[in-house]
Amino acid sequence: MTEAAVARAKELMARSQGDVLALRVGVKTGGCSGLMYEVEYAKEKKQFEEEVEIDGVKVFIDPTAIMFLIGAEMDYVTDKFQSTFVFNNPNESDRCGCGESFRVA
């Protein structure tokens, strides 16, 4: 996680409703390239999830997503049109034009 991603995660978790323990990162099928990143609040750690902690922010990684996320960096970017978490992932072999989905070789 970059500094920007950590800062935004802390901000979102602090104003979330309920007891948020961490962010959960995963990959789901979808989009025109086949796979999409998924980020959500986690109120508990599920069995077999990997746990990473960066500057006080815990991230749980879905075990089915680990092979797609090895070496990936999670960032938070803001531009004229959107503010969002983005992934810089060396495992991607292709990404759709809108940036919403990706493919691995």
Beta strands, then each sheet from edge to edge (+ up, - down):
strand 1: 22-30
strand 2: 34-42
strand 3: 50-54
strand 4: 57-61
strand 5: 73-78
strand 6: 83-88
strand 7: 92-95
strand 8: 102-104
sheet 1: 2+ 1- 4- 3+
sheet 2: 5+ 6-
sheet 3: 7+ 8-
end
